[in-house]
């Protein structure tokens, strides 16, 4: 079955220190947890996880047989990938349906991208 990346996008300044007294945070966490449990029970979850903010990234670049390392994200952008799922779905339409549910759970944009064969 084809695999798809569902990537979750956040504003660059998102916080990973969740305020569990904030009802919006708790609601979103519960929605994502329910989505995770559903796709796991259905056997379509491969793996996934949340990411630290892009400010924690290091980009490694090859050039002329050497490599350089630069702190920060590869892309300068207002939005950065904040988490992801790798799922198995019979086709793109099924993956897009799951992405709709993921976006609703996260209350934010989710990009769908198929893996190469």
C-alpha positions as CSV (number, residue, x, y, z in Angstrom):
1,X,0.0,0.0,0.0
2,X,1.4,3.5,-0.8
3,X,2.7,5.6,2.0
4,X,2.1,9.3,2.5
5,X,3.6,12.0,4.6
6,X,1.0,14.2,6.4
7,X,3.0,17.2,7.7
8,X,1.7,19.6,10.2
9,X,2.6,23.3,9.8
10,X,2.8,25.9,12.5
11,X,3.9,29.5,12.8
12,X,7.6,29.6,13.4
13,X,7.3,30.7,17.0
14,X,5.2,27.8,18.2
15,X,5.9,26.6,21.7
16,X,6.5,22.9,22.7
17,X,6.1,23.7,26.4
18,X,2.3,23.2,26.4
19,X,0.2,25.1,29.0
20,X,-2.1,22.3,30.1
21,X,-4.3,24.9,31.8
22,X,-5.2,26.4,28.4
23,X,-8.5,24.8,27.2
24,X,-7.5,25.3,23.6
25,X,-4.3,23.4,24.0
26,X,-6.1,20.6,25.9
27,X,-8.8,20.4,23.2
28,X,-6.3,20.2,20.4
29,X,-4.2,17.6,22.2
30,X,-7.3,15.4,22.8
31,X,-8.3,15.7,19.2
32,X,-4.9,14.7,17.9
33,X,-4.8,11.8,20.4
34,X,-8.1,10.6,19.2
35,X,-6.9,10.8,15.6
36,X,-3.7,8.9,16.5
37,X,-5.7,6.2,18.2
38,X,-8.1,5.8,15.2
39,X,-5.4,5.5,12.6
40,X,-3.4,3.1,14.8
41,X,-6.4,0.9,15.3
42,X,-7.1,0.9,11.6
43,X,-3.6,-0.3,10.9
44,X,-2.7,2.7,8.6
45,X,-0.3,4.5,11.0
46,X,3.3,3.8,10.2
47,X,5.0,6.4,12.5
48,X,4.8,10.1,13.4
49,X,5.8,12.7,15.9
50,X,6.0,16.3,16.9
51,X,9.1,18.3,16.1
52,X,10.9,21.0,18.1
53,X,10.7,24.5,16.5
54,X,12.8,25.1,13.4
55,X,15.1,27.3,15.5
56,X,16.6,24.0,16.9
57,X,17.4,22.7,13.4
58,X,20.8,22.3,11.9
59,X,21.3,22.2,8.1
60,X,24.1,20.0,6.8
61,X,25.3,21.0,3.2
62,X,27.8,19.2,1.0
63,X,30.1,21.3,-1.2
64,X,33.3,20.3,-3.0
65,X,33.8,17.2,-0.9
66,X,33.3,19.1,2.4
67,X,30.2,19.7,4.5
68,X,29.1,22.7,6.4
69,X,26.6,23.0,9.2
70,X,24.4,26.0,9.8
71,X,22.0,26.6,12.7
72,X,18.4,27.2,11.9
73,X,15.9,26.0,9.4
74,X,16.8,25.3,5.7
75,X,13.9,27.4,4.5
76,X,13.3,31.0,5.7
77,X,9.6,30.9,6.1
78,X,6.8,32.2,8.4
79,X,5.5,28.6,8.8
80,X,7.6,25.5,9.6
81,X,6.8,21.8,9.9
82,X,5.9,21.1,13.5
83,X,5.1,17.4,13.3
84,X,4.1,14.6,10.9
85,X,2.5,11.3,10.4
86,X,3.5,8.6,7.9
87,X,0.5,6.7,6.9
88,X,-0.5,3.9,4.5
89,X,-3.5,4.6,2.3
90,X,-4.8,2.8,-0.8
91,X,-4.7,6.0,-2.9
92,X,-4.3,9.8,-2.8
93,X,-8.0,10.3,-2.2
94,X,-7.9,8.2,1.0
95,X,-4.8,10.1,2.1
96,X,-6.5,13.4,1.5
97,X,-9.5,12.3,3.6
98,X,-7.2,11.4,6.5
99,X,-5.4,14.8,6.0
100,X,-8.8,16.6,6.4
101,X,-9.3,14.8,9.7
102,X,-5.7,15.5,10.8
103,X,-6.1,19.2,9.9
104,X,-9.3,19.4,11.9
105,X,-7.7,17.7,14.9
106,X,-4.6,20.0,14.8
107,X,-6.7,23.0,13.9
108,X,-4.1,24.0,11.3
109,X,-2.7,23.2,7.8
110,X,-1.6,19.7,6.9
111,X,0.4,19.0,3.7
112,X,0.0,15.6,2.0
113,X,2.9,14.2,0.0
114,X,3.3,10.7,-1.4
115,X,6.6,8.8,-0.9
116,X,8.5,7.8,-4.1
117,X,8.1,4.1,-5.1
